[in-house]
Amino acid sequence: MAARGAGKPAMAATPAGIDPIDRRILAELQADGRITNVELARRAGLSAPPCLRRVRRLEQAGIVRGYHADTDPQKLGWEIVFFALVGLDSQRESVLAGFEHLIAGWAEVRECHMIRGGGDFLLRLVARDTAHENQLTQRLTGAEHVSRVQTLQTIRTSRVLAGVPL
């Protein structure tokens, strides 16, 4: 393990109930969610049964929210990834919740973040082509309570990391 100050950032404060072994388990799961429990236990310095108990506890606590395959959008026909900065005409909770409910039904919306400063929501969307991107943008601009939409198309993505620093 590298010494503090040897090129690695300091670890974040430890949430209650999370010890260094849990951190190792979480780091390994973030790197490879398909790791076997036996290999995970070996890397964490445990035997398999206590390792599995820890993983189940982390899942039940909602710290591990799930497991998924990281798919390549372009290889699956989603040629465009873009972001939309959406401003609403009101910040009443009913308007905010209504917008979230609306876009929850759009398969192309892959992420939705309520933000502060410069807009109300930041969305990450995928589109099959430019015409599809334009259609999605028109749907957004025409949605009730939407006052402005700024889209930002990605040129390339050089870094996407799952999880958080552990």
SVG drawing of the C-alpha trace seen along z (x, -y; Angstrom):
<svg xmlns="http://www.w3.org/2000/svg" viewBox="-47 -31 53 50">
<polyline fill="none" stroke="black" stroke-width="0.4" points="0.0,0.0 1.4,-3.4 2.3,-5.8 0.2,-9.0 1.5,-11.7 3.1,-9.2 0.9,-10.2 -2.4,-9.0 -5.1,-11.3 -6.0,-10.9 -9.0,-8.7 -12.3,-10.3 -13.6,-10.2 -14.9,-6.7 -18.7,-6.5 -19.9,-4.8 -19.7,-1.0 -17.3,-0.9 -13.9,0.4 -10.7,0.9 -11.8,4.4 -15.2,3.1 -13.3,0.5 -11.1,3.2 -14.3,5.2 -16.0,2.1 -12.9,1.2 -12.7,4.7 -16.4,4.8 -16.2,1.4 -13.3,2.6 -14.9,6.0 -18.5,6.7 -18.2,10.2 -15.4,11.3 -16.2,14.5 -16.7,14.4 -13.7,16.7 -11.4,14.4 -12.9,11.3 -12.3,12.9 -8.7,13.7 -8.1,10.1 -9.8,8.8 -7.8,11.1 -10.9,13.1 -12.3,16.5 -15.3,16.8 -18.2,16.9 -17.4,13.7 -16.6,12.0 -20.1,12.9 -21.7,11.7 -20.0,8.4 -21.0,8.0 -24.7,8.8 -24.5,6.3 -23.2,3.6 -26.0,4.5 -28.7,4.3 -27.3,1.0 -27.7,-0.3 -24.0,-1.0 -23.8,1.5 -26.8,0.6 -26.5,3.2 -24.4,4.9 -24.5,4.2 -22.7,4.7 -20.9,1.7 -22.0,1.7 -20.6,-0.2 -23.4,-2.5 -21.9,-2.9 -21.5,0.8 -25.2,1.1 -26.4,-1.5 -26.5,-4.6 -24.1,-6.8 -24.6,-10.0 -24.2,-10.7 -25.2,-14.2 -26.0,-16.3 -29.0,-18.6 -29.0,-21.5 -32.7,-22.1 -34.2,-25.2 -37.8,-25.2 -40.1,-28.1 -40.7,-27.3 -38.8,-25.5 -42.0,-24.5 -41.6,-20.9 -44.6,-19.8 -43.0,-21.2 -39.6,-19.6 -41.2,-16.3 -43.4,-16.5 -40.4,-16.9 -38.6,-14.0 -41.7,-11.9 -41.9,-12.8 -38.4,-11.9 -38.3,-8.8 -40.3,-7.2 -37.7,-8.1 -35.4,-5.2 -32.9,-7.6 -32.4,-9.5 -29.6,-7.6 -29.0,-10.0 -31.0,-12.8 -29.4,-15.2 -31.2,-18.1 -28.6,-20.8 -28.0,-24.2 -26.5,-27.0 -27.2,-27.5 -30.2,-25.3 -32.5,-22.9 -31.6,-19.6 -28.6,-18.0 -29.5,-15.0 -27.3,-12.5 -29.0,-11.1 -28.2,-8.7 -29.5,-9.0 -29.3,-6.7 -28.4,-9.5 -28.6,-13.3 -32.3,-13.2 -33.1,-11.3 -31.0,-13.8 -33.0,-16.6 -36.3,-14.8 -35.3,-14.4 -34.3,-18.0 -37.7,-19.1 -39.5,-16.8 -37.6,-18.5 -38.1,-22.0 -41.8,-21.3 -42.3,-19.8 -44.6,-21.6 -42.7,-24.1 -39.5,-23.8 -38.2,-27.3 -34.8,-26.6 -32.7,-23.7 -29.0,-23.8 -27.6,-20.6 -23.9,-19.6 -22.8,-16.8 -19.8,-14.7 -16.9,-14.4 -15.1,-11.8 -15.1,-10.4 -11.7,-9.7 -12.6,-8.8 -15.6,-7.1 -15.1,-5.6 -17.7,-3.7 -18.3,-4.3 -16.2,-6.7 -12.6,-6.8 -12.0,-4.3"/>
</svg>
